[in-house]
């Protein structure tokens, strides 16, 4: 691999850092960013410089700089694999950044975390060679960076969903990125709740007025501090930018009502693991790169996300629509796979059988009117069919 080195400065210990490359996710409008920076560090008398990869996960809305992973890979394939593991759940495209942009983002992540009065990860000390020399961008440079970290909006529905997501997330800067320049601020009413709210679901209805212009009526379900609300708003969009946003009404709903509104079908396939469990577990580590992993009493749950965020472009948006498939590998020789559409189920099952060939045998397929995989994981049962019989 050809490497162009740029002088990158030293830390307090005298280690010199030279910039090799960097990339950032295009997920600014989703409220999170992943940043991967590649440096070469060297010390006087050290014959072979070491490659250092930094993976920073930044939550724009509440937490700030959530995690930092620092690895010493010297081969590109391992670095890319770690990148997928770190940011695979974001549905992101990785966009190249310059050294100046990378340094600016690191400083921004740390400054904003402090402003939010959130704790910084312990690994922040390893960023001293960047933080000790703060980097600023001109307004033009900031606009160029914003264009990199914001995915293209493909429809008016996408503009509406992204805007409301930023507004309810108390992310004014993010919402401003979606407003048309030059539009008076009084065109934008405060639609948000008193505190940060999670944008769970949104239904958009196109409405054509007497003047022939189209506006978008949105019915948004949000959660804030364990309370749920439905907010109705009206937005006008021109060329992918919001030019007007008005709040029409809001009403509180119970947890039970919210659960019913969020309920979705689940398509489940059950497999018996017919190979050695230790071998299967190692093989599944490779299959599940980029998924999020959670340990339960009877097994491991893996959540596979979509490779893009096109679900935000839909007139019927659900936060959970970014999930492609859920896998639950039990300690007792079963693999349970669940998706939310029959099409996704067919694709996910084909992927599994291609990867594992003779290691899996399908013993059942089910269609449920609600999610059951989570219930199974929490139930203590060690067999899915027995669990289903107990709840029928």
N, C-alpha and C positions, 0 to 999 in steps of 0.2 A: 504494500500500500504506500503510495507516495504521500509524504507528509510535508506541508509547508509550515514552518514554525514562526510564530510572531512573539516577540519578547513580551512576557506577561507579568514581570515583577517578582518580588520575593516576599516570603512571610517573615515573622519575627525570628524564626530559627535559621534564617539565611537560605532556605530552600528556594531555588529559582523555578518559576513556572512559565512555560511557553505554551501558547494557545495552539491547539490543533484544529478543533472543530466544535460546533455546537448546534443544537436544534431544540425547538420548542413546539409544544402542541398548539394546534389552532383552535383551542377550546375556551378562549376568553369569554365568549358569550354564554358558555355553560357554567361559568363561575369557578373554574379551576384551570390551573396550568401545570404542565410537566416540563421541566427543563433538564436537558442532558448536555453537560460540558465536558470536553475531552482536553486534558492538559498533559504536558510532559514535564516532570519535575526532575531537577538535578541538583546535586551537591558537589562542592569542590572535592576532587579525588574519586568521585564515583564514575566508573568507566561506562556503565550502561544506565542511561536515564530511565526512569520508571514512568509508565503511562498511568494516569489517574483519571478516572471517570466519576463525575459528580451527577447524581440524579436527585433533583429537587421537586417535591410535590407541594403545590401551593393552592390553598383554599382561599379564594378571593373574598367570599362572603363573611365567614365567621372566624375560622381558625388561623388563617395566615399561613406561614410556612409550617406545613404539617409534618414533613419528614425529609431527611437527607440521607442518601445512601452513597458511600464513597467506595469505589472498587479500583483494583489495580490491574485490570485486564490489559494485556498487550496484543490481543488478537481481536479483530473487528467483529467476528461472529459472536463471541461471548458478550461484547459490549452491546450489540444489537439485541441479543437474547435478554439481557438485563433491562434494556430499555422497554422491551415488550412486557416484561414482568412488572415493571414499575408503572407503566402508563397504558397498558393494554385495555384497561377498563374505561378509558375516556372516549373511545370512538374517535380517535384523533388522527390527523395527518401530522407528521413531524416536519417542521419547516426549518431550514437552516438559518442560523443567526450568526452575526459577526461577533468578534470578541467584545467590541464596545457594547453591543446590544445584550450579550450574555452577562457582562459585568453589571450593566444597568439593571437587568431583571433581578439578579441576585441582591443587589442593594435595595431595590424596591420591595422584594419579598420580605427582607429583614426589617426594613423601616415600617412597612405596613403591619407586620406582626407586632412590633413594639407599640405602634399606635393603637392597635386593638387590645393592648394589654394582655396579650397571649404569650405563653412561654415559648422560647425558641428551642429547637431540638439541640441536644448536647453537641452534635456534630457541627454546629454553626461555627465553632472555634476553628475548624479546618478551612473556613472561607476567609480567614483574616487577610490573606494577600489580596483579596478583592475588596473587602469591606474597609480596610485601612486606607484605600484610595478610591473614594466614592466616584462613581461615573454618572454624568448627566448627559441627556440627549437634548438637542434642539427641538423646537416644535415640529419641524419637518421630519426629523428623525423619529420622533415619537409617533407621528402619523404613519410613517413607513412601517414601524414596528407593530402598531395597531392593525395594519392591514395584514401582517403576517399571522398574528395570533388570533384573528377573528375569521372563522370559516365563512365562506360565501353564503349569503342568504338567497335561497332559490325561489321563494314565493312570498306573497303578502302574508299568508298564514304563518310562515316562518318568522317574518319580522314581528308579527303580533305576539307569538309565543315567546320568542327571545326577549322582547321588550318587557312583557309582563313578568317573565322569570327574573329579569334583572331588577325590576321595580319591587317585587315582593321580597327579593333577596337583599333589599336595602343597598343595592349597588348602583349608586347614582352615576358614577363614571361609566359603568357598563351600559346603563340605559341611555346616557348621552351619546354613546357611539351609534345608537340606533335612531337617533332623531335627525331629521333633515336640517341641515345648516341654514341659519337665517330665519327660522320659524320662531315667532314670539314665545317666550316661556309660559305666558298665560294660556297657551293652547294645551298645556299638559297639567291636568289636575293630579293631585296626590291620590293614587289608587291603592297604595300600600297599606299594610296593617301597622299598628304601633311598633311592633318588634319584627325582627327577621322572620320570614315565613317561607316554608318550603312549597314550591309550586308543584302540586301533585297531579292535577288534571286540568285540562282546559278544553272547552267545546266552543268552536267558532262558527257563527252563522253570518253569511254574507247578506248585507242589507243595502238595497239600492234606493236612494232617496228620490224625492220629486225632481231634484235637479239632475238626476241621472248618475250622480256620484255614488261610489260604493264605500260603505263603512263596514266595520267588522264588530259584531256584538259577541263578546266573550263571556262565558260563564266559567269562572276559575275556582277550583277547590284548592285551598291552601291549609297548611298546618303550622301553627305557631304556639310554642309553649303548651303543647298537648291540647290545644283547642283548634276546632275546624271552622272554616267559614267558606261560604260561596259568595264571590264578588262578581257582579255584572258590570262590564265596562264596554265602552264604545271607542274604537280606534280607527283612524284614517291613515292609510299608507299610500305613499307616492314613490315609485321607483325604488322599492325596497327600504324606504325610510319612513319612520312614523312622523306624521305632521300634526296629529291631534290625538289626545287621549283623555277621555272623560269617564268618571265613575258614575254609574247609574244607581247601584244599590248593593247592599251586602246583608247577609243573614248568617247567623251561627247555625251549625248543624252538630248533631251528636256524633260520638265516635262510631256508633252502630250505623248511622246514616252514611257517614264517610266511608266506612268499610264496604257498604253495599254499592256505593258509587265507584269505588276502586276495584270492586270484584271483577275478575276476568277468568275466562276458561283456561284450563290447563290440560295439556296433552302429555301423558306419561307413558314411557316405555320401561319395562323391567327386564333386566338381564342377569343371568347367572354367570359369575366369573369362573371359568373352567380351567384357568391356568393357575400356577402357584401364586398366592396372594402377594408375596414379597416381589416377585417378578412383575406382577400386574401393577402394583403400587409404583414401582420405579418407571414402568412404561407410561403410566398415567401422568407422572410428573412432566414428561415431555409433551404429552397431548394437551395438558392444561396450562401451558405457558400463556401468560396474559390474563388468566382468570383470577378472581379473588377467591381466597380459600378460608373456610371457617371450620373449626373443629367442633363436633358435637359428641354426645356421650357414646353413640354407636357408630360413628363414622366421620368422614370428611365431606363437606359440601363445597362445590366449585361453581362459581357463577361466571358464565361466559357472556361478554358484552358484544354488541354489534360493532363493526369496524368503522362506522360513521354515525353521525347524529341526525340522519335524515328524518327520524321520527318526529323531530321538532317542527318539520314542515307540514305536518298533518293538521287537518281541521279538528280532529279529535286527538289531542295530545295526552299521553300518560307518561309520568316520570319512569315507570317501570318498563316502558317500551324499548328502552335501551338494552334490555336483557335479551340475549339470543337463546340461551339454554342454561338450565341448572342441572348439575350432576351431583348425585349423592352416592359415594362409594362407602358401603358399610363395612364394618370389621368382620362381617359374617358371610362374605362372598357374594353380595348383590351389588349391582350398579343400577341406580334409579335415575332416569333422564326425564326432564320436564321442559316443555316449551309452551308458548302462549298461542301458537297457531299451528294448524296441521301441516302447513308448508314448512315451517321451521322444524317441526318434528321429523319430517321426512329427510330434510337436509342434515340435521344433527345426527340422526340414526345412521345415515349413509357415511358420515364422517367417522363415527365410532367404529362401524364395521370395517371400513377401509383401513383404519389405523390398527385395529386389534385383530382383524381377520377371525381366527378360530378361538380367540381367548374369551369371546362373549357368546352367549346363547339367549336370544330373546324368548321370554316366557309369558309375556303379557303386554297388552297395550290398552290404555284407559283414556277416557275423556271425562274430565270432571268440570263442574260448573264453578268451581273455586279452586284456589291453590291448596294442594295437599302435601306437597313435598316437605314444606317447612313443618307441618303438623307431624309428619312421620319422623323427621329428624329430632323433634322435641318429645316424641311420644314414649321413647324407651323401647319400642318394639324392634326386633332384629330381623323381621321378615315383612316385606311390604304387603304381600297378599293377606297375611294374618292381620295386619293393621287395617287394611281396607274392610275385611270381614267384621272387625270390631266396631266400625263406625257406620256400617250400612243399616 
